[in-house]
Amino acid sequence: MSATTFLEYVALLQKDMEEIAAAGFAEVLTLTVDPRSAVRGFIKGYLQFLDGSVLHFREFVDLTLAQPKLVYAYHYQDAQGNLIFRYDNAAHKPPLPQREHKHTSSGVTLASVPTLHDVLSEILNYLPGRGGTG
């Protein structure tokens, strides 16, 4: 991770969102930034894509840690509100061998911690004209 402060980290996330918006694929509808210290904070956002699908995301990070995402969720759904995928590290029932996992319509699988950039790239594959069936 190249950011050393929470506000630098937020700037990197905003850059990814602005690139998607500038390309015409999505609109950032909300973005909330809550710094808790110079290196810790909470960020959440809501993006709507050109096909009406939506990404809700949230992260609580501590940049002093090797894995700075203490809590995260990236919930992507279609225009009708149906789950396409969700990455999160919430405790799962039944318990999983690790906290990091991904939900899809097929079930739950273990997954590494994604970045917002990774999630946005994955979403582009679902959009009409970008490889998706939309």
Secondary structure, DSSP 4 states (H G I P E B T S, - for coil): ----SHHHHHHHHHHHHHHHHHTTSEEEEEEEEEESSSSEEEEEEEEEETTS-EEEEEEEEETTSSS-EEEEEEEEE-TTS-EEEEEE-S--SS--SSS-EEEETTEEEE-PPPPHHHHHHHHHTTSBTTTB--
